[in-house]
Amino acid sequence: MFRSWYRRLLLSYFPIFLLTVTILIFASFVFINDISRTETKKADLISASYLRDSVDRTIKEAELSVLDAVERSDAYKLYFNNQGEPDRGTVYAVAQSLRNLIQESSYIQSVYLYDRVSGSVLTDTGLKELEGFADKDWIRAMTSTPAVPEGWQPVRDYHSDQSQRTEIRVLTTNKAMPLPFGSGGMLVINIKMSALEQLIDSMVNQQLSFMTILDGNGNTVYQAHSDTEGAADGKLLNTIKLERNGWMFESGIKTGNLFSWVSVISYLWVAIAVGTVVCAVLYLIYVTRRNYKPIQVIMNRIEGHQIRTMDQSTDRPDEMMLIDGVLENLINHMTDYDTKTRENLLLQRSKLFTDLLHSERLEQVTRRLEELSPLTGANASSRFIVVLGEINRYEQVFEDRYTRGDQNTLKFALMNVFQELARNAELQGWAEWVGTERAAILFLVTGSDQEMEAKIRVFAEDCRSWVEQNLRISLSFGIGTAAAGPGMIRESYAAAEYVMQHKLLIHEDIVLAGSGAARQPLLETYKYLQMIAEFVKYFRMSSGQWREQLERIFESFEQDFLKDEDIRSLIQAMLQMLSREVAVMSEQLQDELSAENAEVRLKQLEEAEALHEVKAILFEYVTDLFRTYVSASETKSYRAMVNEMKDYIEENFTNPDLSLKHLSDRFQVSGKYASYLFKTEFKMKFVDFLTELRMKEAEQLLVDTDCSLQDIALQVGYGNAISFGRVFKRIAGITPGDYRSSRRREAASRLEPQD
């Protein structure tokens, strides 16, 4: 047997494994290096900021201590306000104050006053002329034109007196005197740079970092620890500015220390990564060797089964491809077999369920129950109960709310709910859909009939409440009678179906069928049509007896225990008959009894779930109709309206615009109602009545006058002689001209003397 699959399996892991490990190592190195540099820069920034703030605070405190003393002492003001020779006491007081200031601060080198008027300088040692003062050149530079602005000046070399040979580096600030904006002279404060440098050195770690201070022109003010080489070779990380005198603080870390620390961490990760790779390789080899034995057994079996095919073939198949092909064929066969078996089982089970409900194909029913049904222990002597569950208002709530896919999902969920709750109630149930909105559940009776009915009631109540709370669907249940044996299941199903057909009369969500409940009486259609005709007659007569008649109709519904569909059909027939009889009374009645409004009322009746709800909706609707009908009848009585119409037609029949529309506008009734009145009162149509009046008048005019046919046509209400002649011939049987000639001949013959 070829074992290339072993090497391929082993080697196929290594490229991706090594690539992944390599990427992880480099990614870890970059990540750690970046984090190290970022954190180092943050730490350096904090340290540099603290050092800058310390220097700034030191300079500020020294300056404020001098200014505060000058501001509080009146001697300084007297010294500069004296127009003549300064008072010796004032000079002594100022000199003493300057000595105290220098002694109190370790950072102040010297403080002195320059008087522009007298050209003298007052120091801590006494009053001196400008020419003999060591710092005279700096004073002249500051007071020259244009004058240098006051404030902190660049670091300079300073001689305290003529005898001093060593220069001292100081940081100087000058203020106009007297304070705050005087022009009599200036106050000069010199800060020791050596003290500031000691402060900076104490806050900079010479082994790790460096600090360089530059002035506003970029010149080096001070290098911490005088480490120029470290600053040149190191890595500059942060540059911050001291706003008070414009110094720039450049800080960083020395190269050797930064990379040595990062390198230690990087080497540690590299060592860990190398160790991990070695362990992973060893584990990979170990796992591959462990998997070797089971695969070898599989290959031996496959080769033993296909030995002939492999011997006849010239090409040796790849082991993995061979295993894959065998497994794929096996899985396909098993999947097809399971699918077909499951489908066949579901079809056979559904067919058996239908056969049991309708008592069809009951031969070998016991064997089929044992093989196909989920009911354990069902046999020929078992007892069964059928329960029907129905979705209330299926079209309005279920079909309109959910799509077809959602409907199927919810129905599947309902089946699972039925099965689960049946198990919780310790019942053996078998549920199947027997209609679009109705499911049947076949229960196996395991105790007495009373115990089973109680358990089934609890089951139905749990199903109804759970589904209503979680799925927002309302259910009704009809519980059939107990059936002895599979052959009697049909009786239980018929009893449950019977009670579900009378939900309006029963009006309960869970109904238990009684014995003999499945016998349905015949609907006495003729009796109900007579009762409906009586109701319509009382309504037309405006009699209040229509209410009593409608009550009797609903009482008959209950007494005859009619089906829901029969009740709704009779109510629909009642509304149609009422519409035919009274809709012609007025336009308002026509609107209320129109097809659109009738559809709305019928939909409300369909949504009603109890007979008393149907009754309430119908009584409210008919009462509104009755008010409208009575109002139309009281406006103009029947007889008065007919007589008034008749008189109006007889007086205006010559009007060519006289029509039903004209009468409708004149008497504020519908055209259909006007036509109905004529037909009822005179046994003839309105058109025939009008034509008869016009023809009588035309006959009179033809006999008594010599008017032309056109004039006669206009006089009796026709637009032209042609229309008049056509109607006259249809009524009289001859043309108007022949009628005139014949009548005049008859008159002439009567006037001739008898022989």
C-alpha positions in Angstrom: 0.0 0.0 0.0 1.3 3.4 -0.9 2.0 5.6 2.1 2.4 8.9 0.3 -0.6 10.2 2.1 1.3 10.0 5.4 4.1 12.2 4.2 1.7 14.6 2.4 -0.4 14.8 5.5 2.6 15.6 7.6 4.3 18.0 5.2 1.1 19.8 4.2 0.9 21.4 7.7 4.4 22.8 7.8 4.3 25.7 5.2 1.3 27.4 6.7 2.5 26.6 10.2 5.9 28.1 9.7 4.5 31.1 7.8 2.1 31.8 10.6 4.7 31.4 13.3 7.1 33.7 11.4 4.5 36.4 10.9 3.6 36.1 14.6 7.2 36.5 15.7 7.8 39.6 13.5 4.5 41.1 14.4 5.3 40.6 18.1 8.7 42.2 17.7 7.3 45.2 15.9 4.4 45.5 18.3 6.6 45.3 21.4 9.2 47.7 19.8 6.5 50.2 19.0 5.0 50.0 22.4 8.4 50.4 24.1 9.2 53.5 22.0 5.8 55.0 22.6 5.9 54.4 26.4 9.5 55.7 26.5 8.5 58.9 24.7 5.5 59.4 27.1 7.7 58.9 30.1 10.4 61.3 28.8 7.7 63.9 28.0 6.4 63.7 31.6 9.9 64.0 33.0 10.9 67.0 30.7 7.6 68.8 31.5 8.2 68.4 35.2 11.8 69.7 34.8 10.6 72.7 32.8 7.9 73.5 35.3 10.4 73.3 38.1 12.8 75.7 36.4 10.0 78.0 35.6 8.7 77.9 39.2 12.2 78.6 40.6 12.7 81.7 38.4 9.2 83.0 39.1 9.5 82.6 42.8 12.9 84.5 42.8 11.4 87.3 40.8 8.2 87.5 42.8 10.1 87.6 46.1 12.1 90.7 45.0 9.1 92.4 43.4 7.0 91.8 46.5 9.7 93.2 48.8 10.0 96.3 46.6 6.3 96.8 46.4 5.8 96.6 50.2 8.7 98.9 51.1 8.2 102.7 50.9 12.0 103.3 50.8 12.2 102.3 47.1 9.6 104.9 46.2 11.3 107.6 48.3 14.6 106.8 46.7 13.3 107.4 43.2 11.0 110.3 44.1 13.8 112.4 45.7 14.6 115.3 43.4 17.9 116.3 45.1 20.5 114.3 46.9 19.0 111.0 48.2 18.4 110.7 51.9 21.0 108.6 53.6 18.4 106.8 55.7 16.5 105.9 52.5 19.7 104.6 50.9 20.6 102.6 53.9 17.1 101.1 54.1 17.1 100.1 50.4 20.6 98.6 50.7 19.6 96.6 53.7 16.5 95.3 51.9 18.6 94.2 48.9 21.0 92.3 51.2 18.2 90.5 52.8 16.8 89.5 49.5 20.1 88.0 48.3 20.7 86.2 51.6 17.1 84.7 51.6 17.3 83.1 48.1 20.0 80.7 47.1 19.2 81.4 43.4 19.6 85.2 43.4 23.2 86.4 42.6 22.6 90.1 42.9 19.9 92.8 42.9 20.6 96.5 42.3 18.8 99.8 41.4 19.8 102.2 38.6 18.7 105.9 38.9 18.5 107.6 35.5 18.3 111.1 37.0 21.4 110.9 39.2 23.2 108.3 37.1 23.9 106.2 40.2 23.6 102.6 41.1 22.4 101.3 44.5 23.6 97.8 45.4 23.5 95.8 48.6 26.9 97.3 49.5 25.8 101.0 49.0 25.5 103.8 46.5 27.9 103.8 43.5 28.4 106.0 40.5 27.7 104.4 37.1 31.2 105.0 35.8 32.7 103.0 38.7 30.1 100.2 38.5 31.2 96.8 37.1 27.9 96.2 35.1 27.9 99.6 33.6 28.2 98.4 30.0 25.1 96.2 30.3 23.1 99.1 31.9 24.1 101.5 29.0 23.0 98.8 26.5 19.7 98.4 28.2 19.0 102.2 28.4 20.3 103.1 24.9 18.1 104.2 22.1 16.2 102.2 21.0 15.8 100.8 24.5 15.8 97.0 25.0 12.3 95.9 26.3 12.2 95.0 29.9 11.8 91.3 31.1 14.0 88.3 31.1 17.2 88.7 29.0 19.5 86.1 27.5 22.0 84.4 29.7 25.2 86.6 30.1 28.5 86.8 32.0 28.4 89.1 35.1 31.0 90.8 37.2 29.9 91.7 40.7 32.7 94.3 41.2 35.9 95.6 39.5 38.1 93.2 41.6 36.3 90.1 40.5 38.1 88.3 37.7 36.0 85.2 37.3 32.8 85.9 35.3 29.5 84.4 36.6 26.8 83.3 34.3 23.5 84.8 35.3 19.9 85.1 34.0 18.8 88.7 34.2 15.5 90.5 34.3 14.9 94.3 34.5 11.8 96.2 35.7 11.0 99.9 35.3 11.1 101.9 38.6 9.2 103.0 40.5 6.8 100.1 40.0 4.9 99.3 38.0 5.6 101.6 35.0 7.9 104.3 36.3 10.6 106.0 34.2 13.0 107.1 37.0 15.2 104.0 36.6 15.2 100.3 36.7 15.4 97.3 39.0 17.9 94.5 37.9 17.6 90.9 39.2 20.4 88.4 38.4 19.7 84.7 38.9 22.6 82.3 39.3 22.8 79.9 36.4 24.9 77.6 38.4 22.0 77.0 40.9 19.6 76.4 38.0 22.1 74.0 36.4 22.4 72.0 39.7 18.6 71.8 39.8 18.6 70.5 36.2 21.4 68.0 36.8 19.6 66.6 39.9 16.5 65.9 37.8 18.2 64.2 34.8 19.4 60.6 34.9 22.9 60.8 33.3 22.9 57.0 32.5 19.6 56.9 30.6 18.6 60.3 29.2 19.9 63.7 28.2 18.6 67.3 28.4 19.7 70.3 26.2 18.4 73.8 26.8 18.4 76.3 23.9 17.7 80.0 23.9 15.4 81.8 21.4 18.2 82.0 18.8 19.0 78.3 19.0 22.2 78.7 21.0 22.9 76.2 23.8 22.2 77.6 27.2 23.1 74.4 29.1 23.7 70.7 28.5 22.7 68.5 31.5 25.8 67.0 33.1 27.7 68.7 30.2 27.0 65.5 28.3 27.4 66.8 24.8 28.4 63.5 23.3 25.3 61.7 24.8 23.0 64.3 23.4 24.6 64.1 19.9 24.3 60.3 19.8 21.0 59.9 21.6 17.5 59.8 20.2 15.6 63.1 20.5 12.1 62.4 21.8 10.4 65.6 22.9 10.9 69.4 22.6 8.9 71.7 24.9 9.1 75.5 25.4 9.4 77.7 28.5 7.3 80.7 27.6 8.7 82.9 30.4 12.1 83.4 28.7 11.8 81.5 25.4 14.0 78.6 26.3 13.5 75.3 24.4 14.0 72.0 26.4 15.1 69.1 24.1 15.0 65.8 25.9 15.6 62.2 24.8 17.1 58.9 25.7 20.6 57.6 25.0 20.8 55.1 22.2 22.5 52.4 24.0 20.1 52.2 26.9 16.9 52.4 24.7 17.9 49.6 22.3 19.4 47.4 25.0 16.1 47.4 26.9 14.1 46.7 23.7 16.5 44.1 22.5 16.3 42.2 25.8 12.5 42.0 25.4 12.8 41.1 21.7 15.3 38.3 22.4 13.0 37.0 25.1 10.1 36.8 22.6 12.3 35.2 20.0 13.4 32.6 22.5 9.8 31.9 23.4 8.8 31.8 19.7 11.6 29.3 18.9 10.6 27.1 21.8 7.0 27.2 20.7 7.9 26.2 17.2 10.0 23.3 18.4 7.2 22.1 20.7 4.6 22.5 17.9 6.7 20.5 15.4 7.1 17.7 17.9 3.4 17.7 18.8 2.5 17.8 15.0 4.6 14.7 14.4 3.1 13.0 17.4 -0.5 13.7 16.3 0.2 12.6 12.7 1.6 9.3 13.9 -1.4 8.7 16.2 -3.7 9.2 13.3 -1.7 6.8 11.2 -3.3 3.5 12.5 -7.0 4.3 12.1 -6.4 5.5 8.5 -4.4 2.5 7.7 -7.3 0.3 8.8 -9.7 2.2 6.7 -7.5 1.9 3.6 -7.1 -1.9 4.2 -10.9 -2.3 4.2 -11.4 -0.1 1.1 -8.7 -1.9 -0.8 -10.1 -5.3 0.3 -13.5 -4.3 -1.0 -12.2 -2.9 -4.3 -9.2 -5.3 -4.8 -10.4 -6.5 -8.2 -11.0 -3.0 -9.5 -7.6 -1.9 -8.3 -5.8 -5.0 -9.9 -7.4 -4.3 -13.3 -6.6 -0.6 -13.3 -3.2 0.5 -14.5 -3.3 3.7 -12.5 -2.9 3.5 -8.8 -5.5 5.7 -7.2 -4.6 8.4 -4.7 -5.4 7.1 -1.2 -7.1 10.3 0.0 -9.1 10.6 -3.2 -10.1 6.9 -2.9 -11.4 7.5 0.7 -13.1 10.7 -0.3 -14.9 9.0 -3.2 -16.0 6.0 -1.1 -17.3 8.3 1.7 -19.1 10.6 -0.7 -20.9 7.7 -2.4 -21.9 6.3 1.0 -23.1 9.6 2.3 -25.1 10.3 -0.9 -26.8 6.9 -0.7 -27.5 7.3 3.0 -28.9 10.8 2.5 -31.1 9.8 -0.4 -32.3 6.8 1.6 -33.1 8.8 4.7 -34.9 11.5 2.8 -37.0 9.1 0.9 -37.7 7.0 4.0 -38.7 10.2 5.9 -40.9 11.5 3.2 -42.5 8.1 2.7 -43.1 7.8 6.4 -44.7 11.2 6.6 -47.0 10.5 3.7 -48.0 7.1 5.1 -48.6 8.6 8.5 -50.7 11.5 7.1 -52.7 9.1 5.0 -53.3 6.8 8.0 -54.5 9.8 10.0 -56.9 10.8 7.2 -58.2 7.2 6.9 -58.9 7.0 10.6 -60.8 10.3 10.7 -63.0 9.2 7.7 -63.1 5.4 8.4 -61.4 4.5 5.1 -59.0 1.6 4.4 -59.4 0.1 7.8 -58.0 -3.2 6.8 -54.8 -4.0 8.7 -55.3 -0.7 10.6 -53.8 -2.2 13.8 -50.5 -3.0 12.1 -50.4 0.4 10.4 -51.0 2.1 13.8 -48.1 0.1 15.4 -45.7 0.9 12.5 -46.6 4.5 11.6 -48.4 6.3 14.4 -46.5 7.9 17.4 -49.1 6.4 19.8 -47.4 3.7 21.8 -49.6 0.7 22.7 -52.4 1.5 20.2 -54.4 -1.6 19.1 -57.8 -2.7 18.0 -59.3 -2.5 21.5 -57.9 0.9 22.3 -60.1 4.0 22.9 -59.5 7.3 21.2 -60.6 10.9 21.4 -60.4 13.5 18.6 -59.8 17.1 19.4 -60.1 19.8 16.7 -58.1 23.1 17.1 -59.0 26.0 14.9 -57.3 29.4 14.4 -60.0 32.1 15.0 -60.5 34.8 12.4 -58.0 33.0 10.2 -58.2 35.4 7.2 -58.2 38.6 9.2 -55.5 37.7 11.7 -53.4 35.0 10.2 -53.4 35.4 6.4 -53.3 39.2 6.4 -50.6 39.5 9.1 -48.1 36.8 7.9 -46.6 35.9 4.6 -46.9 32.4 3.1 -43.5 31.3 4.5 -44.3 32.7 7.9 -47.6 30.9 7.9 -45.9 27.6 7.3 -43.4 28.3 10.0 -46.1 29.1 12.5 -48.1 26.1 11.7 -45.1 23.9 12.1 -44.5 25.6 15.5 -48.1 25.0 16.5 -47.6 21.2 15.8 -44.6 21.2 18.1 -46.5 23.1 20.8 -49.3 20.6 20.6 -46.9 17.6 20.9 -44.9 19.2 23.8 -47.9 20.3 25.9 -49.5 16.8 25.3 -46.4 15.2 26.8 -46.4 17.6 29.7 -50.1 16.6 30.4 -49.1 12.9 30.3 -51.1 12.4 27.1 -50.2 10.5 24.0 -51.3 12.8 21.1 -50.9 12.7 17.3 -51.5 16.1 15.6 -52.0 16.7 11.9 -53.4 19.7 9.9 -56.7 18.7 8.3 -57.5 22.2 6.7 -56.0 25.6 6.2 -57.0 26.8 9.6 -57.9 23.6 11.4 -55.7 20.9 13.0 -56.9 17.5 14.4 -55.3 15.8 17.5 -55.9 12.1 18.1 -55.5 11.1 21.7 -55.1 7.6 23.0 -57.3 7.0 26.0 -55.3 5.6 28.9 -57.8 6.0 31.7 -61.5 6.6 32.3 -63.4 8.9 30.0 -63.9 11.5 32.7 -60.2 11.5 33.5 -59.3 11.9 29.9 -61.8 14.7 29.3 -60.3 16.6 32.3 -56.7 16.1 31.1 -57.7 17.1 27.5 -59.4 20.3 28.9 -56.3 21.2 30.8 -54.2 20.5 27.6 -56.5 22.7 25.5 -56.4 25.5 28.0 -52.6 25.4 28.2 -52.4 25.4 24.4 -54.8 28.3 24.0 -53.1 30.5 26.6 -49.5 29.7 25.5 -50.2 30.4 21.8 -52.1 33.6 22.6 -49.3 34.9 24.8 -46.4 34.0 22.7 -47.7 33.9 19.1 -50.6 36.4 19.4 -52.9 33.8 17.8 -56.4 32.9 19.2 -57.4 29.2 19.1 -60.7 27.3 19.7 -60.9 23.7 20.5 -63.7 21.1 20.0 -63.4 17.9 22.0 -65.1 14.9 20.4 -66.6 11.9 22.2 -64.6 8.8 23.2 -64.4 6.2 20.4 -64.0 2.5 21.0 -61.5 1.2 18.5 -60.0 2.7 15.4 -63.2 2.1 13.4 -65.2 4.5 15.6 -62.7 7.4 15.4 -64.9 8.9 12.7 -67.7 9.4 15.2 -65.4 11.3 17.6 -64.2 13.4 14.7 -67.7 14.2 13.5 -68.8 15.2 17.0 -65.8 17.6 17.4 -66.4 19.0 13.9 -70.1 19.5 14.8 -69.3 21.7 17.8 -66.8 23.7 15.8 -69.5 24.5 13.3 -71.6 26.2 16.0 -69.0 28.5 17.6 -71.5 31.5 17.4 -74.1 29.7 19.5 -71.7 27.9 21.9 -69.3 30.8 22.3 -66.6 29.0 24.2 -62.9 28.5 23.4 -63.0 24.9 24.6 -66.2 22.9 23.9 -66.9 19.2 24.8 -69.2 17.5 22.4 -72.1 15.6 23.9 -73.4 12.2 22.8 -75.4 12.3 19.6 -74.1 15.8 18.9 -73.1 14.9 15.4 -76.7 14.5 14.2 -77.3 17.7 12.2 -81.0 18.7 11.6 -82.0 19.9 8.2 -82.2 23.7 7.7 -85.8 24.8 7.3 -85.1 27.5 4.7 -88.8 28.2 3.8 -89.6 29.0 7.5 -86.8 31.5 7.8 -87.6 33.1 4.5 -91.2 33.7 5.7 -89.9 35.2 9.0 -87.5 37.4 7.0 -90.3 38.6 4.8 -92.4 39.5 7.8 -89.5 41.4 9.3 -89.1 43.4 6.0 -92.9 44.1 5.9 -92.9 45.5 9.4 -89.9 47.6 8.5 -91.5 49.1 5.4 -94.7 49.8 7.4 -92.6 51.8 9.9 -93.8 49.5 12.6 -91.8 48.8 15.8 -92.8 45.1 15.5 -89.7 44.6 13.3 -87.6 44.4 16.5 -89.8 41.6 17.9 -89.6 39.8 14.6 -85.8 40.0 14.5 -85.7 38.7 18.1 -87.8 35.7 17.1 -85.5 35.0 14.2 -82.4 34.9 16.5 -84.4 32.7 19.0 -85.0 30.3 16.1 -81.3 30.3 15.4 -80.7 29.1 18.9 -83.6 26.6 19.0 -82.7 25.0 15.7 -78.9 25.1 16.7 -77.9 26.3 13.2 -74.4 26.2 11.9 -72.4 29.4 11.8 -72.4 29.4 8.0 -76.2 29.0 7.9 -76.7 31.9 10.3 -74.5 34.2 8.3 -76.1 33.2 5.0 -79.6 33.9 6.4 -78.5 37.3 7.7 -77.0 38.2 4.3 -80.3 37.2 2.6 -82.2 39.4 5.1 -80.0 42.4 4.3 -80.4 41.9 0.6 -84.2 41.7 0.8 -84.3 44.8 3.0 -82.1 46.6 0.5 -84.4 45.8 -2.4 -87.5 47.0 -0.6 -86.4 50.3 1.0 -83.3 51.5 -0.8 -85.4 53.4 -3.3 -86.9 55.6 -0.6 -84.1 58.1 -0.6 -80.5 58.8 -1.6 -79.3 58.4 2.0 -80.8 54.9 2.2 -79.2 54.0 -1.1 -75.8 55.0 0.3 -76.3 53.1 3.5 -77.4 50.0 1.7 -74.8 50.2 -1.1 -72.6 47.3 -1.9 -69.6 49.0 -0.2 -71.4 49.6 3.1 -72.9 46.2 2.9 -69.5 44.6 2.5 -68.3 46.5 5.6 -71.2 45.2 7.7 -70.8 41.7 6.5 -67.1 41.8 7.4 -68.0 43.0 10.9 -70.5 40.1 11.2 -67.8 37.6 10.0 -65.4 38.9 12.7 -68.0 38.4 15.5 -67.2 35.3 17.6 -70.6 34.9 19.4 -74.3 35.1 18.4 -74.9 37.9 20.8 -72.2 39.9 19.1 -73.8 39.3 15.7 -77.1 40.3 17.2 -75.8 43.5 18.7 -74.1 44.5 15.4 -77.2 43.7 13.3 -79.6 45.5 15.7 -77.4 48.6 15.7 -77.2 48.7 11.9 -80.9 48.0 11.3 -81.9 50.6 13.9 -79.8 53.3 12.1 -81.5 52.2 8.8 -84.9 52.5 10.5 -84.3 56.0 11.7 -83.2 57.1 8.2 -86.3 55.3 6.7 -88.7 56.9 9.1 -87.2 60.3 8.6 -87.6 60.0 4.8 -91.2 58.8 5.2 -92.1 61.6 7.6 -90.8 64.3 5.4 -93.4 63.5 2.8 -96.1 61.0 3.2 -96.7 58.3 0.6 -100.1 59.4 -0.6 -99.5 63.1 -0.4 -96.3 62.8 -2.4 -97.9 60.7 -5.1 -100.9 63.1 -5.5 -98.5 66.1 -5.5 -96.4 64.4 -8.2 -99.5 63.6 -10.2 -100.8 67.2 -10.1 -97.4 68.5 -11.0 -97.1 66.2 -14.0 -100.6 67.1 -15.2 -99.8 70.8 -15.0 -96.3 70.6 -16.6 -96.6 67.6 -19.0 -95.9 70.0 -21.9 -92.5 70.8 -20.5 -90.0 68.9 -22.8 -87.5 68.7 -19.8 -90.0 66.8 -17.6 -88.3 63.5 -16.5 -87.6 61.3 -13.5 -84.5 63.3 -12.8 -86.6 66.5 -12.9 -89.1 65.0 -10.4 -86.2 63.8 -8.2 -84.8 67.3 -7.9 -88.3 68.8 -7.5 -89.5 66.5 -4.6 -86.2 65.6 -3.1 -86.6 61.9 -3.6 -84.6 59.4 -5.6 -85.5 58.7 -9.2 -86.0 55.1 -8.5 -88.4 55.9 -5.6 -90.4 58.2 -7.8 -90.7 55.4 -10.4 -91.6 53.0 -7.7 -94.5 55.2 -6.5 -96.0 55.5 -9.9 -95.8 51.9 -10.5 -97.4 51.1 -7.1 -100.1 53.7 -7.2 -101.1 53.9 -10.9 -100.1 50.4 -12.0 -98.1 52.0 -14.8 -94.7 53.5 -15.4 -94.0 57.2 -15.2 -93.1 57.3 -18.9 -96.4 55.7 -19.9 -98.4 58.1 -17.6 -96.6 61.1 -19.2 -97.1 59.8 -22.7 -100.8 59.2 -22.1 -101.3 62.9 -21.0 -99.4 64.2 -24.0 -101.3 62.0 -26.5 -104.7 63.1 -25.1 -103.8 66.7 -25.5 -102.4 66.1 -29.0 -105.6 64.4 -30.1 -107.6 67.4 -28.9 -105.3 69.8 -30.8 -105.4 67.7 -34.0 -109.2 67.8 -34.1 -110.0 71.3 -32.8 -107.2 73.3 -34.4 -105.4 73.7 -37.8 -102.0 74.0 -36.2 -99.1 72.2 -38.0 -97.7 69.0 -36.6 -94.5 70.8 -35.6 -96.5 73.4 -33.5 -98.6 70.6 -31.9 -95.4 68.7 -31.1 -93.9 71.7 -29.3 -97.2 72.3 -27.4 -97.3 68.8 -26.0 -93.6 68.6 -25.0 -91.8 67.2 -28.0 -88.8 68.8 -29.6 -89.8 68.1 -33.2 -92.6 66.6 -35.3 -90.7 63.4 -36.1 -90.4 62.3 -32.5 -94.0 63.3 -31.9 -95.3 61.4 -34.9 -93.3 58.2 -34.0 -94.8 58.2 -30.5 -98.3 59.0 -31.7 -98.3 56.2 -34.2 -97.0 53.8 -31.6 -99.9 54.7 -29.2 -102.8 55.4 -31.7 -101.8 53.0 -34.4 -102.0 55.7 -37.1 -100.0 58.9 -38.0 -101.2 62.3 -36.6 -102.2 63.5 -40.1 -104.3 60.4 -40.8 -105.9 60.8 -37.3 -106.9 64.4 -38.1 -108.3 63.5 -41.5 -110.3 60.5 -40.2 -111.8 62.5 -37.2 -112.8 65.4 -39.5 -114.4 63.1 -42.0 -116.4 61.6 -39.1 -117.4 65.0 -38.0 -118.5 66.1 -41.5 -120.5 62.9 -42.0 -122.4 63.6 -38.8 -123.3 67.2 -40.0 -124.6 66.1 -43.4 -128.6 65.9 -43.6 -130.2 62.5 -43.5 -132.3 61.6 -46.6 
